[in-house]
Amino acid sequence: MLIYMVRHGQTDWNAESRLQGQKDIPLNETGRQQATGNGAALGEILGRDAAGFDFVSSPLGRTRETMERLRRAMGLDPFTYRTDERLKEVSFGAWEGFTLADLKRRVPERIAARRVAKWDFIPPGADAESYEILSWRVGAWLKGVREPTVCVSHGGVIRTLFKLLGEMEPDEAAAAAIPQDRLLKIVDGSISWL
């Protein structure tokens, strides 16, 4: 298995530390530069071998724009890739759009509960997910990877990969910082930042 994982570039909500989840927030200028920079770096790594890779993205706009900028920087057709619903970010349900500071003022007991067991915590809202629930769909995607892959997705998706591949314990994975300006390489279940 060979996968290059890329987190989408920064959005204004990322910069404001808002829980973004599945809200379709566009990249900001920093995010656009990050996406192009990641594409240039990946282009140097893969060179002509890029043609043998499957390119897949979460269907959300910020990941699609990141993929298109990445592919353009690699000298590839920006629109020749596929999307997969299983790669969407974790849903924060009714908490999407709030900062943790906002929520700590409104529902301090819920934030305290989240801090104790972040991996299994489910925010309020019918569509909300825990990282554990997210890991079920990410795990199903991972089991289906059959060829070298470049994947653009989200911080939560990458956090679940750290747990699924045995690199981190659940709550450690749920709290891991996932940069937007670096590439993550997965080779036969071993993970390294580039």
Secondary structure, 3 states (H helix, E strand, C coil): CEEEEEECCCEHHHHCCECCCCCCCCECHHHHHHHHHHHHHHHHHHHHHHHHCEEEECCCHHHHHHHHHHHHHCCCCCCCCEECHHHCCCCCHHHCCCEHHHHHHHCHHHHHHHHHCCCCCCCCCCCCCCHHHHHHHHHHHHHCCCCCEEEEECHHHHHHHHHHCCCCCHHHHHHCCCCCCCEEEEECCEEEEC
